Amino acid sequence: MVQRAEADFDAITSQKRQLSVNEIIQALDLTPTLMSVLISSRIRFDANAIAMLPSHIKVIATCSVGYEHIDVAAANARRIFVTNTPDVVTEATADPTLFLMLGAMRRGREYASIMDQGWRQRFGLSDMLGIDVHGKSLGIIGMGRIGQAVAKRARGFGIKVLYHNRHRLNPDLEHGATYFSDVREMLPHCQILSLHVPGGSSSNAYFDSDMMALLPRGAVLVNTSRGTLVDEDDLIAALSGGHIAAVGLDVFCSEPEYDLRVKDLPNVFMTPHMGAATVETRVAMGHRALDNVADVLAGGTPRDRVSSAPY
């Protein structure tokens, strides 16, 4: 991907370390031939940063599905396209969703700790028991590409799939899943719940204590979508009190400085926001971002446009 960027776009790249926003803007100021900037979700382009971009910038391409780190409205105001890379992360994100679900339900973190400490104690038949996955009911909030891929995998475990979405899927895409137009009506039936809701300020703390209380006691929560969806104070209380039996998390409200109270709970199985972290997916994301840049530089509309800049 880097070779393509340098060959096809005469790009300036940074592979040894992540540049700061100020360093990126300085490089763009000094190179008027550059008309695009390609970043990852680790780099925040807020309104102030976008205001400082030179006038020759036409597109901000993020190598991620989420684009909460970019002030899209500010980019729109400057007639700058914002693009993301939605399709290519679907399978890679669905896999660790099941991994986190299994790890949470089968006490993966606790088992790993036992082995790391040398495992010199014997366990009785009723010690350190996990929760069966087979035959459970899985509620999916957000039945887009990733939600559907998770449902496909879950059916292999004999799991009954329920889902809530803004719109019901066509019957040929449901594969027997049960649709709930009201998420609150679905939650009491969810022994497992997986979140796949787009981020943004309107969905911050979407899953709070009121929503958690609707789950049956002993339910399991998985979040590989956006950390800001979950009220972490409420989650910690639900886990500590036993209403939620376990949780699998790849995302957190604050990253990488996540709430360290979470790590002190034994019923949390977590990974550091690495849901799409495979070699193949990262390469595909990079090429998809470059495809979007190429679309804009050719005078067209990018295929993954999340901005409404009126060109």
Sine and cosine of phi, psi and omega as CSV:
sin_phi,cos_phi,sin_psi,cos_psi,sin_omega,cos_omega
0.00,0.00,-0.69,0.72,0.02,-1.00
-0.89,0.46,-0.66,0.75,0.02,-1.00
-0.88,0.48,-0.65,0.76,0.03,-1.00
-0.90,0.43,-0.68,0.73,-0.01,-1.00
-0.87,0.49,-0.68,0.73,-0.03,-1.00
-0.95,0.30,-0.58,0.82,-0.05,-1.00
-0.98,0.19,-0.69,0.72,-0.13,-0.99
-1.00,0.00,-0.41,0.91,-0.12,-0.99
-0.83,-0.56,0.08,1.00,-0.04,-1.00
0.78,0.63,0.72,0.69,-0.16,-0.99
-0.99,0.17,0.45,-0.89,0.21,-0.98
-0.99,-0.14,0.85,-0.52,-0.08,-1.00
-0.87,-0.49,0.42,-0.91,0.07,-1.00
-0.78,-0.63,0.95,-0.31,-0.05,-1.00
-0.96,-0.28,-0.38,0.93,-0.08,-1.00
-0.99,0.14,-0.51,0.86,0.01,-1.00
-0.43,-0.90,0.33,-0.94,0.03,-1.00
-0.99,0.14,0.81,-0.59,0.04,-1.00
-0.96,0.26,0.49,-0.87,0.12,-0.99
-0.98,0.22,0.25,-0.97,0.03,-1.00
-0.87,0.50,-0.67,0.74,0.01,-1.00
-0.89,0.45,-0.62,0.78,0.03,-1.00
-0.92,0.40,-0.63,0.78,0.04,-1.00
-0.89,0.45,-0.73,0.68,-0.03,-1.00
-0.90,0.43,-0.63,0.78,0.03,-1.00
-0.89,0.46,-0.69,0.73,0.02,-1.00
-0.90,0.44,-0.63,0.78,0.02,-1.00
-0.93,0.37,-0.61,0.79,0.04,-1.00
-0.88,0.47,-0.61,0.80,-0.07,-1.00
-0.99,0.13,-0.16,0.99,-0.08,-1.00
-0.76,-0.65,0.99,0.11,-0.07,-1.00
-0.92,0.40,-0.20,0.98,0.03,-1.00
-0.98,0.22,-0.29,0.96,0.02,-1.00
-0.99,0.17,0.82,-0.57,-0.04,-1.00
-0.89,-0.45,0.14,0.99,-0.02,-1.00
-0.55,-0.84,0.35,-0.94,0.09,-1.00
-0.70,-0.72,0.75,-0.66,-0.01,-1.00
-0.92,-0.40,0.85,-0.53,-0.07,-1.00
-0.76,-0.65,0.15,-0.99,0.12,-0.99
-0.96,-0.28,0.07,-1.00,0.00,-1.00
-0.94,0.35,-0.16,0.99,0.01,-1.00
-0.98,0.18,-0.19,0.98,-0.03,-1.00
-0.95,-0.31,0.82,-0.57,-0.08,-1.00
-0.99,-0.15,0.86,-0.51,0.10,-1.00
-0.95,-0.32,1.00,0.01,0.03,-1.00
-1.00,0.08,-0.09,-1.00,-0.07,-1.00
-0.87,0.49,-0.62,0.79,0.00,-1.00
-0.91,0.42,-0.68,0.73,0.01,-1.00
-0.90,0.43,-0.67,0.74,-0.02,-1.00
-0.92,0.40,-0.58,0.82,0.04,-1.00
-0.90,0.44,-0.44,0.90,-0.02,-1.00
-1.00,0.04,-0.15,0.99,0.00,-1.00
-0.91,0.42,0.64,-0.77,0.03,-1.00
-0.91,0.42,0.35,-0.94,-0.13,-0.99
-0.92,0.38,-0.30,0.95,-0.05,-1.00
-1.00,0.10,-0.01,1.00,0.02,-1.00
-0.98,0.20,0.80,-0.60,-0.03,-1.00
-0.94,-0.33,-0.38,0.93,-0.08,-1.00
-0.49,-0.87,0.66,-0.75,0.20,-0.98
-0.94,-0.34,0.93,-0.38,-0.03,-1.00
-0.97,-0.26,0.89,-0.45,0.04,-1.00
-0.99,-0.15,0.69,-0.72,0.00,-1.00
-1.00,0.03,0.93,0.38,-0.06,-1.00
-0.18,-0.98,0.26,-0.96,0.12,-0.99
-0.99,0.16,-0.75,0.66,0.01,-1.00
-0.95,0.31,0.48,-0.88,0.03,-1.00
-0.68,-0.73,0.45,0.89,0.03,-1.00
-0.92,0.40,-0.33,0.94,0.01,-1.00
-0.98,0.18,-0.01,1.00,0.02,-1.00
-0.87,-0.49,0.74,-0.68,0.09,-1.00
-0.99,0.16,1.00,-0.06,-0.10,-1.00
-0.90,0.44,-0.62,0.78,0.00,-1.00
-0.88,0.47,-0.64,0.76,0.02,-1.00
-0.92,0.40,-0.61,0.79,0.06,-1.00
-0.91,0.41,-0.68,0.73,0.05,-1.00
-0.83,0.56,-0.70,0.72,-0.04,-1.00
-0.88,0.48,-0.45,0.89,0.01,-1.00
-0.99,-0.17,0.18,0.98,0.01,-1.00
0.86,0.52,0.66,0.75,0.04,-1.00
-0.94,-0.34,0.80,-0.60,0.08,-1.00
-0.94,0.34,0.55,-0.83,0.19,-0.98
-0.86,-0.52,0.76,-0.65,-0.01,-1.00
-0.77,-0.64,0.39,-0.92,0.06,-1.00
-0.75,-0.67,-0.17,-0.98,-0.06,-1.00
-0.76,-0.65,0.95,0.31,-0.18,-0.98
-0.95,0.30,-0.77,0.64,-0.22,-0.98
-0.93,0.38,-0.57,0.83,-0.23,-0.97
-0.98,0.21,-0.13,0.99,-0.02,-1.00
-0.98,-0.19,0.00,1.00,-0.16,-0.99
-0.84,0.54,-0.84,0.54,-0.09,-1.00
-0.92,0.38,-0.65,0.76,-0.04,-1.00
-0.92,0.39,-0.48,0.88,0.03,-1.00
-0.99,0.11,-0.55,0.83,0.02,-1.00
-0.91,0.40,-0.61,0.80,-0.01,-1.00
-0.85,0.52,-0.81,0.59,-0.01,-1.00
-0.94,0.35,-0.30,0.95,0.12,-0.99
-0.88,0.47,-0.70,0.72,0.07,-1.00
-0.94,0.35,-0.60,0.80,0.05,-1.00
-0.87,0.50,-0.71,0.70,0.01,-1.00
-0.93,0.37,-0.61,0.79,0.04,-1.00
-0.88,0.47,-0.75,0.66,0.01,-1.00
-0.91,0.42,-0.68,0.73,-0.01,-1.00
-0.88,0.47,-0.63,0.78,0.02,-1.00
-0.94,0.35,-0.69,0.72,-0.09,-1.00
-0.96,0.26,-0.50,0.86,-0.04,-1.00
-0.97,-0.25,0.33,0.94,0.14,-0.99
0.86,0.52,0.67,0.75,-0.08,-1.00
-0.86,0.52,-0.64,0.77,-0.02,-1.00
-0.91,0.41,-0.67,0.74,0.00,-1.00
-0.92,0.38,-0.65,0.76,0.02,-1.00
-0.90,0.44,-0.67,0.75,0.01,-1.00
-0.89,0.46,-0.64,0.77,0.01,-1.00
-0.90,0.43,-0.65,0.76,0.04,-1.00
-0.87,0.49,-0.70,0.72,-0.01,-1.00
-0.93,0.36,-0.62,0.79,0.03,-1.00
-0.89,0.46,-0.52,0.86,-0.02,-1.00
-1.00,0.06,0.04,1.00,0.11,-0.99
0.97,-0.24,-0.18,0.98,0.03,-1.00
0.66,0.75,0.97,0.24,0.02,-1.00
-0.93,-0.36,0.05,1.00,0.01,-1.00
-0.95,-0.32,0.47,-0.88,0.04,-1.00
-0.99,-0.11,0.52,-0.86,0.01,-1.00
-0.92,-0.40,0.63,-0.78,0.08,-1.00
-0.98,0.19,0.12,-0.99,-0.06,-1.00
-0.89,0.45,-0.38,0.93,-0.02,-1.00
-0.96,-0.27,0.16,0.99,-0.01,-1.00
-1.00,-0.03,0.56,-0.83,0.18,-0.98
0.80,0.60,0.70,0.72,-0.04,-1.00
-1.00,0.09,0.64,-0.77,0.08,-1.00
-1.00,-0.09,-0.31,-0.95,-0.02,-1.00
-0.87,-0.49,0.73,-0.68,0.07,-1.00
-0.87,0.49,0.63,-0.77,0.10,-0.99
-1.00,-0.03,-0.66,0.75,-0.07,-1.00
-0.85,0.53,0.73,-0.68,0.11,-0.99
0.99,0.11,-0.02,1.00,-0.01,-1.00
-0.98,0.21,0.18,-0.98,0.10,-1.00
-0.97,-0.24,0.76,-0.65,-0.02,-1.00
-0.91,-0.41,0.86,-0.50,0.12,-0.99
-1.00,-0.08,0.74,-0.67,0.03,-1.00
-0.90,-0.44,0.86,-0.51,0.09,-1.00
-0.99,-0.16,0.94,-0.33,-0.07,-1.00
0.98,-0.20,1.00,-0.01,-0.10,-0.99
-0.98,-0.22,0.82,0.57,0.12,-0.99
-1.00,0.09,-0.46,-0.89,-0.05,-1.00
-0.85,0.52,-0.75,0.67,-0.05,-1.00
-0.94,0.33,-0.67,0.75,0.04,-1.00
-0.84,0.54,-0.67,0.74,0.02,-1.00
-0.92,0.38,-0.59,0.80,0.03,-1.00
-0.92,0.39,-0.60,0.80,0.07,-1.00
-0.91,0.42,-0.69,0.73,0.02,-1.00
-0.86,0.50,-0.66,0.75,0.01,-1.00
-0.86,0.50,-0.69,0.72,0.00,-1.00
-0.94,0.35,-0.65,0.76,-0.05,-1.00
-0.89,0.45,-0.57,0.83,0.00,-1.00
-0.88,0.47,-0.44,0.90,0.06,-1.00
-0.92,0.40,-0.32,0.95,0.06,-1.00
-0.99,-0.11,0.17,0.99,-0.05,-1.00
0.94,0.33,0.45,0.89,-0.03,-1.00
-1.00,0.05,0.66,-0.75,0.10,-0.99
-0.99,0.10,0.82,-0.57,-0.09,-1.00
-0.98,-0.18,0.79,-0.62,0.13,-0.99
-0.89,-0.45,0.45,-0.89,0.04,-1.00
-0.45,-0.89,0.48,-0.88,0.14,-0.99
-0.84,-0.54,0.71,-0.71,-0.01,-1.00
-0.53,-0.85,0.33,-0.94,0.06,-1.00
-0.88,0.48,-0.55,0.83,0.03,-1.00
-0.72,-0.69,0.58,-0.81,0.04,-1.00
-0.94,0.35,0.61,-0.79,0.05,-1.00
-0.95,0.31,0.36,-0.93,0.18,-0.98
-0.88,0.48,0.57,-0.83,-0.05,-1.00
-0.81,0.58,-0.54,0.84,-0.03,-1.00
-0.95,0.31,-0.22,0.98,0.05,-1.00
-0.99,-0.17,-0.20,0.98,-0.04,-1.00
-0.98,0.21,-0.55,0.83,0.00,-1.00
0.77,0.64,0.68,0.73,0.06,-1.00
1.00,0.04,-0.04,1.00,0.03,-1.00
-0.93,0.37,0.52,-0.85,-0.02,-1.00
-0.99,-0.14,0.80,-0.60,-0.06,-1.00
-1.00,-0.04,0.67,-0.74,0.12,-0.99
-0.84,-0.55,0.87,-0.50,0.04,-1.00
-0.96,0.29,-0.43,0.90,0.02,-1.00
-0.94,-0.35,0.91,-0.41,-0.06,-1.00
-0.88,0.48,-0.53,0.85,-0.03,-1.00
-0.93,0.36,-0.45,0.90,0.08,-1.00
-0.97,0.24,-0.44,0.90,0.00,-1.00
-0.98,0.20,-0.63,0.78,-0.18,-0.98
-0.81,0.58,-0.65,0.76,-0.01,-1.00
-0.89,0.46,-0.26,0.97,-0.02,-1.00
-0.99,-0.15,0.03,1.00,-0.13,-0.99
-0.99,-0.15,0.96,-0.29,0.13,-0.99
-0.97,0.23,-0.44,0.90,0.12,-0.99
-0.76,-0.66,0.61,-0.79,0.05,-1.00
-0.75,-0.66,0.76,-0.66,0.02,-1.00
-0.84,-0.54,0.78,-0.63,-0.06,-1.00
-0.99,-0.11,0.76,-0.65,0.04,-1.00
-0.61,-0.79,0.81,0.59,-0.07,-1.00
-0.98,-0.22,0.68,-0.74,0.07,-1.00
-0.86,0.50,0.51,-0.86,0.02,-1.00
-0.99,0.14,-0.12,-0.99,-0.04,-1.00
0.79,-0.61,0.35,-0.94,-0.09,-1.00
-0.86,0.52,-0.52,0.86,-0.04,-1.00
-0.93,0.36,-0.33,0.94,-0.02,-1.00
-0.95,-0.31,0.14,0.99,0.03,-1.00
-0.88,0.47,0.71,-0.70,-0.03,-1.00
0.81,0.59,0.53,0.85,0.03,-1.00
-0.84,0.53,-0.67,0.75,-0.03,-1.00
-0.99,-0.17,1.00,-0.07,-0.09,-1.00
-0.92,-0.39,-0.19,-0.98,-0.07,-1.00
-0.88,0.48,-0.57,0.82,0.02,-1.00
-0.90,0.44,-0.67,0.74,0.02,-1.00
-0.94,0.34,-0.68,0.73,0.00,-1.00
-0.87,0.50,-0.61,0.79,-0.03,-1.00
-0.90,0.43,-0.37,0.93,0.01,-1.00
-0.98,0.20,-0.34,0.94,0.07,-1.00
-0.93,0.36,0.51,-0.86,0.10,-0.99
-0.91,0.41,0.54,-0.84,0.01,-1.00
-0.86,0.51,0.71,-0.70,-0.03,-1.00
1.00,-0.02,0.16,0.99,0.02,-1.00
-0.95,0.32,0.30,-0.96,0.01,-1.00
-0.87,-0.49,0.70,-0.71,-0.01,-1.00
-0.92,-0.38,0.65,-0.76,0.08,-1.00
-0.77,-0.64,0.72,-0.69,0.04,-1.00
-0.70,-0.71,0.94,-0.34,0.13,-0.99
-0.89,-0.46,0.28,0.96,-0.12,-0.99
-0.99,-0.13,-0.99,0.13,0.00,-1.00
-0.67,-0.74,0.76,-0.65,0.00,-1.00
-0.89,0.45,-0.52,0.85,-0.05,-1.00
-0.95,0.32,-0.16,0.99,0.03,-1.00
-0.92,0.40,-0.48,0.87,-0.15,-0.99
-0.96,-0.29,0.74,-0.68,0.14,-0.99
-0.97,0.24,0.96,-0.28,-0.14,-0.99
-0.93,0.36,-0.53,0.85,0.08,-1.00
-0.88,0.47,-0.70,0.72,0.01,-1.00
-0.92,0.39,-0.60,0.80,0.01,-1.00
-0.91,0.41,-0.70,0.71,0.01,-1.00
-0.87,0.50,-0.65,0.76,0.02,-1.00
-0.91,0.41,-0.66,0.75,-0.01,-1.00
-0.93,0.37,-0.58,0.81,0.04,-1.00
-0.95,0.31,-0.67,0.74,-0.02,-1.00
-0.92,0.40,-0.57,0.82,-0.02,-1.00
-1.00,0.08,-0.15,0.99,0.06,-1.00
1.00,0.03,-0.01,1.00,0.02,-1.00
-0.91,0.41,-0.67,0.75,0.18,-0.98
-0.98,-0.17,0.84,-0.55,-0.11,-0.99
-0.95,0.30,-0.62,0.79,-0.07,-1.00
-0.30,-0.96,0.32,-0.95,0.00,-1.00
-0.61,-0.80,0.60,-0.80,0.12,-0.99
-0.91,-0.41,0.86,-0.51,-0.11,-0.99
-0.81,-0.59,0.75,-0.66,0.19,-0.98
-0.93,-0.38,-0.17,0.99,-0.08,-1.00
-0.72,-0.69,0.45,-0.89,-0.11,-0.99
-0.62,-0.78,0.34,-0.94,-0.03,-1.00
-0.87,0.50,-0.65,0.76,0.01,-1.00
-0.82,-0.57,0.83,-0.56,-0.04,-1.00
-0.77,-0.64,0.69,-0.73,0.02,1.00
-1.00,0.08,0.00,1.00,-0.03,-1.00
-1.00,0.10,0.91,0.42,-0.06,-1.00
-0.96,0.28,0.29,-0.96,-0.03,-1.00
-0.91,0.41,0.93,-0.38,-0.09,-1.00
-0.94,0.35,-0.18,0.98,0.11,-0.99
-0.89,0.45,-0.46,0.89,-0.03,-1.00
-0.90,0.43,-0.66,0.75,-0.07,-1.00
-0.93,0.37,-0.33,0.95,-0.01,-1.00
-0.99,0.12,-0.06,1.00,0.03,-1.00
-1.00,-0.08,0.83,-0.55,-0.07,-1.00
-0.94,0.35,-0.34,0.94,-0.06,-1.00
-1.00,-0.08,0.42,0.91,0.09,-1.00
-0.92,-0.40,0.84,-0.55,0.09,-1.00
-0.94,-0.35,0.86,-0.51,-0.18,-0.98
-0.62,-0.79,0.41,-0.91,0.07,-1.00
-0.71,-0.70,0.40,-0.92,-0.16,-0.99
-1.00,0.04,0.91,0.42,0.04,-1.00
0.77,0.64,0.85,0.53,-0.03,-1.00
-0.83,-0.55,0.50,0.86,-0.09,-1.00
-0.85,0.53,-0.58,0.82,-0.02,-1.00
-0.96,-0.27,0.34,0.94,-0.15,-0.99
-1.00,0.07,0.95,0.31,0.21,-0.98
-0.84,-0.55,0.42,-0.91,-0.01,-1.00
-0.84,0.55,-0.74,0.67,-0.08,-1.00
-0.89,0.45,-0.65,0.76,-0.05,-1.00
-0.95,0.30,-0.67,0.75,0.03,-1.00
-0.87,0.49,-0.66,0.75,0.04,-1.00
-0.90,0.44,-0.69,0.72,0.00,-1.00
-0.90,0.43,-0.62,0.78,0.04,-1.00
-0.89,0.46,-0.68,0.73,0.01,-1.00
-0.89,0.46,-0.70,0.72,0.00,-1.00
-0.92,0.38,-0.58,0.82,0.03,-1.00
-0.91,0.41,-0.65,0.76,0.06,-1.00
-0.88,0.47,-0.67,0.75,0.03,-1.00
-0.92,0.39,-0.56,0.83,0.08,-1.00
-0.87,0.50,-0.66,0.75,0.02,-1.00
-0.91,0.42,-0.66,0.75,0.06,-1.00
-0.88,0.48,-0.71,0.71,0.00,-1.00
-0.87,0.49,-0.63,0.77,0.03,-1.00
-0.85,0.53,-0.72,0.70,-0.05,-1.00
-0.93,0.36,-0.71,0.70,-0.04,-1.00
-0.92,0.39,-0.36,0.93,0.07,-1.00
-1.00,0.09,0.03,1.00,0.04,-1.00
1.00,-0.01,0.16,0.99,-0.04,-1.00
-0.97,-0.25,-0.18,-0.98,0.06,-1.00
-0.98,-0.18,0.77,-0.64,-0.03,-1.00
-0.91,0.42,0.56,-0.83,-0.06,-1.00
-0.92,0.40,-0.45,0.89,-0.03,-1.00
-0.90,-0.43,0.76,0.65,-0.05,-1.00
-0.95,0.30,0.83,-0.56,0.13,-0.99
-0.92,-0.39,-0.01,1.00,0.08,-1.00
-0.98,-0.19,0.37,-0.93,0.08,-1.00
-0.91,-0.41,0.54,0.84,0.02,-1.00
-0.84,0.54,0.82,-0.57,-0.17,-0.99
-0.99,0.14,0.96,0.28,0.07,-1.00
-0.98,0.21,0.00,0.00,0.00,0.00
